[in-house]
Amino acid sequence: MEILHSGLLQRAFVEVVIVGAACGALGVWVLHLRHAYAAESLAHAMLPGLVIAALVGAPLVLGALGGVLVAAALIALAARDSRVGSEIAVGVTVTSTFGLGALLALAPDVPARLGQLLFGDLLGTSTTDLAVAAGLATLVAAALAGGHRRLVATVFDPAAAPSLGVRPGRVELASLGLLAVATVAAVQGLGNLLVFALLVAPAAAAIRLGDSVRAQLLLGPALGAAAGVLGLVASTELDLAAGASVALAAVALYGVALLVRPPARPRSVTRGRSPVEALGGGA
C-alpha cells in the first residue's frame, strides 16, 4: 500500500494512532461523566481561535488552545448566574463563539483555509505537529493514569467520594481540562467539526463491548487508533477526505459494536452533579 512508502502518509498514520488512542481512553471517562455535550461544545467553540491563528500565521494548535480557554472561561462565568443555568450558558456561549468564528472565517482577509479549519488537514501533518500531538497525548494519558482512583469514585459512587478524599466537582473540572487538551491535540488533523466523532464513537463502542471499566479502558484506545488507521487507509485507497474518513470509521466501529452487542433494557442510574454544572464552577 502507498501508506507504507509515503513519508506524508506515514506521518498521518502516526498522528491518527496517537490521537485516536488518547481520545479513545479519555472518551470512556467523557461518556461515563456525561460530558458528551461539553466535548462537542468545546470543539465548536474553538473556531474563532483557529481563524485568528490562520489570520496571523500562527500554528493552529495555539489558536485552538486559546479558543478553548476563552470558551471555557465564558461558560464558567455565565453559568454562575443561577437565573441562566449551566446548560443555557453553554448553549449561548458555543453558538456565539461559533458564529463569531464563521464571521471571521468569511472575512476577505482570511487565507483560503476554511476547509482545513473545519475538517482538518491530516495529510498535511508535519514533524512538529506530531511532536505536539504526542506531547499532549502523553499528558492526557499520564493524567488519566494518575487520576484513575478519583475518576472511579466520582463516576460510580459520587455520594461516598468525599469520604475517600475525592471532590467530584474538582475531578469533573479536571476531566474537562483534559478534554480541552485532547481536543486541541486532535483538531489539526480532524478539524473543528469532526474531532467530536473520534472522542465519542470509539469510547461508546468500548463501553458497549466491555463489561468492566478496565476492559473499556483497554478497548477505547485500541478502537480509537483502529478508527484512525481504517479511515486513513480508506481515504488513500478510495481517494476520500482523510478527516471525514476517520470520523466515519469511528462511527462505523460503534455500529459494529451495536450489532455484536445490541442494547439491553434501560437501567436507571443515579448520578451526582451534571458535567455542565462542573464546568460552571463550584466544588
Sequence and secondary structure as in RCSB ss.txt:
>XXXX:A:sequence
MEILHSGLLQRAFVEVVIVGAACGALGVWVLHLRHAYAAESLAHAMLPGLVIAALVGAPLVLGALGGVLVAAALI
ALAARDSRVGSEIAVGVTVTSTFGLGALLALAPDVPARLGQLLFGDLLGTSTTDLAVAAGLATLVAAALAGGHRR
LVATVFDPAAAPSLGVRPGRVELASLGLLAVATVAAVQGLGNLLVFALLVAPAAAAIRLGDSVRAQLLLGPALGA
AAGVLGLVASTELDLAAGASVALAAVALYGVALLVRPPARPRSVTRGRSPVEALGGGA
>XXXX:A:secstr
 GGGT HHHHHHHHHHHHHHHHHHHHHHHHHHTT HHHHHHHHHHTHHHHHHHHHHT  HHHHHHHHHHHHHHHH
HHHHT TTT HHHHHHHHHHHHHHHHHHHHTSTTS S HHHHHH  GGG  HHHHHHHHHHHHHHHHHHHHTHHH
HHHHHH TTTGGGGT  HHHHHHHHHHHHHHHHHHHHHHHHHHHHHHHHHHHHHHHHHH SSHHHHHHHHHHHHH
HHHHHHHHHHHHHT  HHHHHHHHHHHHHHHHHHHS           S HHHHHH   
